[in-house]
Amino acid sequence: MSPHDVAVGHGDSSDSATDLERRTHRRVIVTLGSLAVLLFGFLGTWLLPVGPATGSVATALLIAMPPLVVVLAVIAARRQEQRGPYLQLAAGIACFAISRTLWFGLHWMHGEPPPFPSWPAGLWLLGYVLLLTGVVGLLELELGRVGLRSWLDALVVGLGTAAVSAAFLLDVVLSPLEADSLAAMVAVTYPILNLTLLAVVAAGVAMHAGAPTRRWVLITLGVLLFGLGDLDHLSHLAADGYQVGGLMDLAWLGGAILFSVAALDRRPAPKVEQVRSTAMLVVPATFSIAALIVLAIAPFHDLPGGAVSLAIATLVAAFGRIAIAFRDVTLLHESQHQARTDELTELGNRRAFHLESTRLLAEGTAEEPLALLLIDLDHFKEINDTLGHPIGDELLRLIGPRLQTVVRDHDRLFRLGGDEFAVLLPGLSADDAFETAHRIRDELRRPFALDDLLLHIDGSVGVAVYPDHGDNAELLLQRADVAMYLAKETRSGVQVYLSEKDTNGRDQLQLLDDLRRALRTDQLLLHYQPQWSLTKRRVIGVEALVRWQHPTDGLIAPDRFLPLVEKTGLMTELTRIVLRKAVAQCREWQDQGLELPVAVNVSAVSFLDELLVDHLAFVLEGTGVDPSLLVIEITENTLVADPIRAGEILQRMRALGVRVSVDDYGTGYCSLAYLRDLPIDELKLDRTFMRDLSRDRRGEAIVRSTIELAHSLGLDMVAEGVEDQHTFDYLTGSGCDTAQGYFFSAPLPAAELEDWVRNGVATSATGRSDTPA
């Protein structure tokens, strides 16, 4: 479609929208004008002398009420989301209009008012029911589904009103109608339904947090006018009979007009959050008390039997409401308990820890100590990796009961997450907490029996005490964490927080915050270390190594931030960033005529991610890079952690065309069977075997045999950490395929690496004039 076509389309749409607005505006004006004429015409009947003319005019005007219904129906039909409730309101007003019309018809046919109650009264009562359902429908649109609580509240109000009315109103106001007669019961139903409707509307207004919209103000006033007309009708019924053109007719007409004007409000129904508080129970509680009063005075006064029955029904409904409230409180308590409980161990979780520690600090005194022990299981990840997560979970379940045997009854245990636990020890000093921590560690070191296995574990415990080490729960936890990591580093097992040892506590927190920001704002960059072919005597690839260009601290080496990445679960996100950057750089080099495979080291967590291969495929397809130019480096321990899953991922990588290298070979526990069965392309011998190779005959033998092993399996051999001429010469003579290390070059930024390759710069230490391709 051309731009001209688009412009025309938009113009037509705008014109249509403008025409629709104009038509809607005209309909609103006509509707309001018709309502005004109808109202003033009815008021004009009061200026005429009472007689047949007045009755005829009033009758004609009352029959003219159906146009109000049509107005409501038309407006409702144009409100898609509010159509149902407004049609119910329109049907309710239609019942009123038809009921009045039929009443006047019976009056005209017989020459006198029909007896009360006549059958048109049933339509009038149905009108109230429809109004009630319409109002409830509007509330559901704005407040969500109106549940059983609201219906019971309305039932309590309705029955309570009926009980009070039957007890007092029948005798005083309706005595001419004989209190026990059908006429009295039908007559009193009018105010009962109206008060019930008013109670529901009042509840809806209250749920709007005391700030009802204009629509609800009009609806409320309309309901009040209907109630005023019912009271006027009731009083005349008990005295001298109904008179045409009185206050009752004006109130009914005014109420219908207000409902119509409310329907003209074309603003969408606002989504209001329901207000749940004790104030919402005031209305049903008031009517329950009124029912109790009726039952209390019944033995001393001759009250109608219906009043007592209605009062009992009111209390039954109130008890049902109380039962639901009790159930809600119980469910709330259970949900709060679940929200504060660790699902696996049934100990308190991190949220419970913060609540309890804050409470203890608030209730205690400045002189009363509160000790916090932070416990971290040593090498728990290896248990999960080698024995499986079900065994690891079962071990975690046994930690709580084991620790309970050491601590006091009023001490609190928590699982903060993973293999990290916390203990709050009210009233213990640092020395006492230190002793308790040692007892906890000794208890942890006792073997755990799991599925015919006898597991030996250990733990590191950090101790922080209020008020010596912090004056709030968050600071205590932070300093206990510092002490716990110091216990790990020193292998002491237990460590009390020492401020002089906390040189990096706040720095680590700041570094973590900066690191999260770095991942979002592209502060990571890659350096590339060339890989030199010992047979082709040229550069045949590079390894991508991540660096962090900190905005204030400059270039940060990976050994400073990668441990923090692993600890905080950011490794998968970082790995994906590195892969995208490495493949993009490979594409850029390809465009410049420089075809260099790029190797990227992937951690066990990232490699075992089910979405890794899909992400690789997406990145390679998006850049158009040949998959064979990407080498994924994994460690031996990655293969051991989950060999079946690792094998599946390796097969998918092989199908994708990506090459795989086993990094740091010789330092892990890889079985030769894995090398035979898994689709691996190369072995990368760890740098530790390159140290002092000239003076280590055993080391030479290991290197030579590993090279032969790789070749016999059809794998390439890469040696890393080559830093001197002797190592270079030995590897060349032993048939090693590829080498990398500072002997050739340190890791370089992409631009410097290009110059290094293109300018034929190998390294001065080689003493050779080999020109890299």
N, C-alpha and C positions, 0 to 999 in steps of 0.2 A: 504493500500500500504506500502511495506517495505521501510526502508531507502535506500536500494540498488536501488529499483525501482525509488525512487525520484531522486536519484543521476543520474541515467541513463537518466531520463526525462530531467533534467536540462542540461546534457551534450548534448543531441540531440538538445535542443533549442538553446544552445550557438553555436553549429556548424552551425545550420540553419541561425542564425543571422550573423555569420561570412561569410558564403557563400553569403548571400544577400548583405552584404557590399562589398564583392569582385566584385560581378556582377555589382553592382551600380557603383563602381569605374571604372570598365572596360568600361561601357557604357558612362560615362562622358568623359573618355580619347578618346574613339572612336568619340564621338560627337564633341569634341573640335578639334580633328585632322581633321575631315571632314570639319568643318567650316574653318579651317586654309587653307586647300587645296583649297577650293572653293574661298576664298578671294585672295590667291596668284595667282591662275589660272586666275581670272578676271584681276588682275593687270598685268599679263603677256600679255594680249591682247594689252596693250598699247605699247609693244615692237615690235609688228608686224606691217607691213605696212598696211596703211588704204586700205581696199578693201573687196572683198567678204569673204576672209579668216577671217579677223577681225570680220566682221558681223556674220559669222557662229559660231566662237568661242564664241562671246558675247551672241549670241542667245542660244547656248547650255548651257552656264553658267547661263543665266537668267532662262532657262527652269529648270535648276537644283535647283532652289530655293525651289521647293516643299519639298525636303528632310528636309529643315529647318522647314517646317510645321509639318512634321512627327516627328521631334525631339521634338518640342513643345507639340504635341499631346501626345506622349509617356510619357514625363515628367509630363504633366498635369494629365494624367490618374493615375499616381502614387502619386499624391498630393490630398488626399481625400478632405481636407478642401479648397483647392485652385483650384480644377479641373475646375469649371465653368469659372472663369475669364481667366485662362490660355488657355482653349479651345477657348474662344472668341478671345484672342490675336492670337492664331494659325489660326483661321478662317480668321482674318483680313489679316495676312501675306499671307495666301493662296489666298485670293482675289487679292492681289498685284501680286503674281506669276502667277496666271491664267490670269489676265488682260494683263500682259506683254507678256505671251506666245501667247495669242490670237492676240495681236497687231502684233507680229512678224509673226504669221501665215497669217494674212491678207496682211502684207507687202510682204511675199514670194509668195502668190497666185496671187497678182495683179502686182507684179514687182515694186511697188512704195508704199511709206508710205500711210496708209489710211487717209482720211480727218479727221480733228479735229472739233468737238468731234466725235469719233466713239463709238460704243456701248460698247467696253471693258472699256471705261472710267467710265461707271456706276459701274462696279465691283471695280474699284479703289476707287471711292467715298464710296462704301459699306465697303471696307476694313478699311477706316478711322472710319466709324461709329462703326464697330466691335472693333477696337482698343480702341475707346472712352469708349464703354460699358465695355470692359475688364479692363481698368484702373480704372473705377469707381467701378467695382466689387472688385478689389484688395483693393481699399480704404475702401470699406464697411467692408471687413474682418478685416482690421487693425484699423479702426477708428469708427466702428459701422455704422449704417444705414446712408447713405448720404441723407439728407433731401431736402426739396423743396428749402431751401436757396441756397444750393450748385448748384442745377440745374439752378436756376435763375441767379446765378453768372456766370455760364458757358454760359447761353443764352445771358446775357448782353455782355460778352466778344466776343462771336461768332458774334452776330448781330452788335456790335460796330466795330469789325474788317471788317465785310462785308460792313458796311456803309463807312468807311474810304477807303477801297479798291475800292469800286464802285465810290467814289468821285474823287480819285486821281490816282489810279493805272490803271484804265481802259483807261483814256485819255493818260497817259504818256507811259505805257508799252504795252498796248494791242491795241493801235490805229490801227495797221494793221489788227486786227480781227474785227473791227467795234464794238465799245463799247457796243452797244445795242444788239449785236448778241448773239445767243445761245452759240457760241464758247467762247466769252468773259466771259459770266456768269459761264460756266462750268470751264473755266480755273482759274478764280478767286476763285472758291469754294475750290480748292486745298489748297492754303495758309490759307483760312478761317478755314477749318476743322483742319488743322495742328496747327494753332495758338490756336484754341479752345482746342485741345488735349493738347497742351503745357501749356495752362492756368490751365487746370484741374490737370495736373501732378505737376505744380508749386504750386497749392493750396495744393495738397497732401504732397509735400515736406515741405511746410510751416507748415502744421498740425503736422508734425513730430518734431515740436519745433526746426527746423533748424538743426536737426541731422539725415538726411535720412539714411536708410540702404543702403547697396551695391546694393541691388535689384533695389531700386528707383533711384540710380545714373545711373545705366545702362539703365533703362527705359527712364530716362530724356535725356540721350545722344542719344538713339535711335530715340526719337521723334525729336530731333534737327537735326539729319542726314536726317530724312524724310523731314523735312522742308527745309533743304538746297537743297535736290534733287528737291523739288517742285519749289523753286525759280529759280534753274538752268533751269528746264523745261519751266517755264513761260518766262524767258528771251529769250531762243532759239525760243520759239513759236512765240514771238513778232518780232524776227529778221529773222533768216535764217532757222528755223525749227529744229526739234529734230535730234540729231546725236547719233547713237549707240555707246556705250562704253565710253561715256563722264562722267562728274562729277556726273550727275544725277543717272546713273546706279550704280556707286560706292557708292553713298550716300544711295540709297535704299537698296543695298546689305548689307552695313555696319550696317544700322539701323536694318535690320532683324536679322543679327548676334548678335547684342547687346541684342535684345529681347530674343533670344535663350539662350544666356549666363545668362541673368537674370533669365530665367526659371530654369536653372541648380542650382540655389541657393536653397539648400534643407532645409535651416533653417525655422522653423515654423514662420508664420506671427506674429510679435509682436503686443500685444494689446496696442495701443497708445491712451492716453487720448487726445481728440480733444482740440485744442487751439482756444478759442473764444476771439477775441480782435478786436479793431478797425483796426488793421493792415490787417485783412482778408478782409476788405472792400475796400482796396486801389485799387486793380486791377479792380473790376467792376466800381468803381467810376471814374477811369481814362478813361475807355472806354465810360462811360456815358458823360463825359466832351467832349471826342472826337466827340460823336454824336451831342452834342450841337453845337460844332464848325461847323460841316457839315451843320446843319440847319441855323446857323448864316450867313454863306457865300453863301448859296444857292441862295438868291435873287440877289446877285451881280456877280455870275458866272453861266455859263451854265452847271450845274451839271446834270448828268443823273437822271431821275426820280426814278430809283431803289435805288440810294444813299439816296435820301430824305426819301423814304419809309422805308429803312432799319434803318435810323437814328431815325425815329419816333418809329419803333418797338423796337429799343434799349432802348429808354426812357420809353416806356410802360413797358418793362421788369424791368427796373430800378425802376420805381414807384411801381411795384409789390414787388420788393425786399425791398423797403423802407417801404411798408405797413406791410410786415412780420416782419421787424425789429421793427416797432412801436408796433405791436402786442406782440412781444417778450418782449419789454421793459414794456408794460402794464402788461403782465402776471408775469414778474419778480417782478414788484412793488406789484402786488396782492399777490404773494407767500411770499414776504418779509413781507407784512402786516399780512398775516395769521400766519407766523412764529413768529410774535411778539405780537399776539393777543390771549387772552384767549377765547377759543371757547364758553364756557358757558356764561360768563358775558360780552364778547366783550370789556373788559378792557385790558390794556397792560399786558403781562405775565412776567415771571421772566427774560426771555431774553431781553424783552423791558425795564424792570427796569434797568438791568445792563448797557444797551446801553445808556439810557437816563441819568442815574445818572453819568456815566462816562463822558458823553458829558457836562453836567452842571458843573461838577467839573473842566473839562478842559477849558471851556469857562469863568468860573468865576474867580474872584481874590481871593487872600489869605484872604482878609478882608471881602469878601461877604459870609455870612453864607448860608448853605443849610441844612434844617431840614428834617429828615426822621422819619415818623411815621410808626410803625409796629403794625398792628391790628390783633388780634386773637379772634374769636368768642368763648365765653365761653359755654361749654357743647353742642357744635354743634353735636357731635357724638350721643348724646341721641336723638336729633331730627331725625337724619337719622335712628336710630335704632327703634324708636317708631312710627314715622309717615311715614317713607319710604324715599328713596333717591329722588324720584320726588319732594316731598315737600321740601327736603333739597336743591335741585338744584334751585327750584323756589325762595327760600329765598336768595340764593347766587346771583341770577340775580337782586334782588331788592336792594342789598347792594350798588352797584355802584351809581344808581340814588339817593339813600338816602344820600350818602356821598357827591355827587356833590352839594347838597344844602348848604353844610357847607364850602367847600374849595373855593378858588379863581379860576378864569377862567384859569389862567396859571399854576395852580398846577396840578400835574399828579397823577392819580390813577392807581394802578396795583393790579392784583390778582396773588400772588406768588404761590398759590397751596392750595388745600383743603379749609379750612376756614380762610386762612391767606391773608391779604391785606396789601398794602403799599401805602404811600402817600409821594410824594416829594414836599417840600415847599420851593422854592427858596427865599432867602432873609429874612427868619424868624429866629429870635434868639431862644434860648432855652425857654425863658419865653413865647414868642409868640406862639411857637409850642406847649408848654404845655397847653396853653389856647385853641388852636385849637383842641388838642387831647381831652380835656374835652367836647368841643362842639360836636365832632364826637361821643364820647361815649354817650352823652345825646341823640343824634339823633338815635343811634342804640337802645337805650332802649325804644324808642317809639314803640308801637305795630305794627306788620306787619300783614296785612290781606291776608290770603292765603286759598282759597277754603273753605270759610265759617269758617275758623279758625282764631283766633286772637293770634298770636305768640308773646311772650315776650322773648327777648334775651338780652344778655349783651356782652360786649367785654372788652378785656384788651389791653392797648396801651402802647408800648414802644417808647421812644423818644431819638434820637441821632442826634447831630448837628455837621456839619463841620464848622470850623476846630477843635472845642473843643474836640470832641470825636473820631475823626478819619480823616485821610487824603485821604482815598480812599473809593470807594463804598462798597467793600467787608467788610472792617473793620466797616464802619457805620452800615451795615446790621447786622453784628455779634453783635454789641453793642446795637443796637435797640432790638435785640432778647433777649439779657440778661436783658435789662430793662423791656421788655414785660413779661418775666417769673417772674421777681421780682414783677411786678404789680399783677400777678396771685397769687403768694405766699402770698403777703401782703394784697390781696383783696382791693388794693387801686384803681384799675381800670386804672390809668395812672401813669407812672413812667418815669422820665428822667434818663438817664444812669449816674451812679455814679461809679467811678473807685474803691472806697473802698468797694462797694458791689459786684464787679465783682471778686469774689474769685475763682469761678469755671468756668468762661467763657472759657478760653483756656484749662483748665483741662477737661471740658466736650468734647471739640472738639478732644482733644488727646485721651480721653477715648473712644469716638465713633470710632476713627480710629483704636485703639487697639481692640475694640470689633469686628469690621468687620474682622480683622486679626484673632481674636480668633476663630470665626466661621469657618474660612478656615483651621486653623492649629490645630484643636482638642485640644483647651485649656479648654474646658468645661468639668466638671466632675460632678458626681452625689453622693450625700450623701443620706442615707436611714434611715428614722425614723420608728422604728417598731410599728406595730399595735397589741395591746394585746386583746385577746378574754377574756371578763369578765366571760363568761360561761365555756369555755374550759380551761381557766387559762393557756394560752400559746400564743406565737406569731403566728399569722395566716396570716400576710402580712406585707408589708412595703409601705411607700410613698416615691417616688423618688423626691429629691429636688436638683435643679441645683446650682452649684457653679462655680466660674471662677478662675482657677489657673493662675493668671497673671504672666508673666515671671519676672517682677521686683517688683510688688506690693504685691505679694503673693496671698493668698486666698481672693477673693472678694465675699462678701455676695450678695444675689440676690436683696436686696432692694436698692443697689447702682446702679446696671446696668439694671434691668428689666424695670424701667420707660423709660430709654433711648432706650431699645429694642422696646417697644411699640410705642414710638414717631417716631422712624425712620423706622418703617415698617419691622423690622427684626424678629418679633415674630413667624411667620410661619416657617421660616428657623430654628430658635432656637428650636421650639417645635419638629420639625422632628428629630433634632439631639438628643434631650432628649429621644424621643420615641425609636430611634434606640439603644441608649446606655442602656436604661432601659430593653428593650426586650433582648438584648444581655447578660446583666447581669443575667436576669431570666434564660436564657438558660444555662449559666455557673453554676448557682446554681443547676439547675436540673441535670446537668451532675455530680455534686458532691453529689447528693442525698438530696439536700435541696430544697423542693418545696415551694416557697414563692410567692404569688401573689404580683404584683407591681402596685401601683397606680401612675398615672401621671396626673398632673394638666394641663388642656388645656384651653387657653384663648378663648374668644368669637370669635376673628378674626380667630384663627387657627381652632376652631371647625366648623365654618360655611364655611370653605374652602371645595369646592366640591371634592378635591382630597384627603382629609384626610383619608377617609375609604379605598380608594385604596392603599394609602401609608401604612396604618396599615396592610392590607392584604398582601402586598408585604413583609413587615418586618417580620410578623409572619410566612409566608410561607418559607421565606429564612432561618429562625432560627429553625423552627420546634417547636416553643413554642405553647403550648395549649392556644388558645385565651382566655379561661376563667381565665387564670392567669394574664391577663392585665385588669386593671380598669382605665377607663378614667373619670377624675373628671372635672365637669363643674359647673359654678356658676348659680344661679337662673336668674341673668340678661341675661345670654346667652340664656336661654329659652324664656325670654320675648322679646329679641331683634328681633327675627324672628321665631316665634313658629312653623309655617308651615315647614319651611326649617329645623329647629332643629328637628322636629318630623321625617322628612324623613331620616335625618342622623342617628338619634337614632335607627330607624327601621333597617337601613343597618348595624349598629353596632351590634344590637341584632342578625341579621341573620349571621353575621360573628362569633358571640360567645363571643364578648368582653363585659365586664360588665361596667355599667355606675353608677357613684355616683354624687349626687348633693352636691357640696362643699359650705362651708360658709352658710349653710341653716339657715334662720331666719334673714339674713341681707338684703335680696333683696325684690323683689315684686312678687314672684312666686305665681300663683294661685293654689289652691288645685285641680282645674280641670286638670292642667298640671300633677300633681303627680298621678292623677287617670288614665289619658289617655296615658301618654307617657311611653315607656318601660325603666323604671329606676329600679336599683337594690338596692340602698341604699341612705340614707340621712346622711350627715355629718354635725353635729350641730356645729355652729361657736364657736370659743374659747371665744368670749365675754360673752357667757352664763355661762362659767365655772368660771368666776371671782367672788370671794366673795360668792360662792354658799352657804357656811355655814351660812352667815348672811343675805342672800337675799331670803326670802320666796317666793316672786313672781317669782324670777328666778328659784327656785326649781320647782314651779308649771309649768312654761313654759317648763322646761326640761322634767318633767314627762309626760305632755300632748303630747309633741312632740314625745317622745318614744312610747307612746300608739298609736299616729296617724300613725307612721311609721309601727308599727307592724300590725295595722288594715288594712293597704294597702299592706301588704305582703313585706315590705321593711326592710332591716337591718338598724340599727342605729349605727352610729359611732360618738363618741364625741372626739373632738380635743382640745388641750390646757389643758390637765389634768396635774396639777402641784403639788397637795397635796393629803394627805391621805384621808381627809374628802370627797373631790370630787370623789376620787376613790371609797370609800365606798358607797357614795350616788348613784353613777351610777350603781354600782353592785346591790344594793338593788332595784333600779328602773327598772331593767330589760334591761338596755342598753347592746347591743351586744358587741361592740368593743370600745376601747379607745386608744388614743395616746397622747403623750406629754412628757415633760421633767421629769415627775414623773417616767416614765419608762426609757426613754433614750433620749438624744439629737440625732439629725441626725448624722449618722456615715458613714465613708467610707465603701465600700463593704467588705473589708477584716476584719475590726473591727466589723462590724455587724455579720459576720460569727462567729467570736470568741464569740461575745455576745450571739448568739443563741446556739452555740454548747457547750459552757462552762456552760450553765445554769445560766447566770448572768442576773437577772431581774433588780432590783435597790434596793439599801440599804434602800431607803425611804419606801419601802413596808413592810419591816420587815418580809417578807415571804420567804419561801424556795422553792417556786414553781419553777419547772424546765421547762423552755420552751422547746418545742419539736424541 
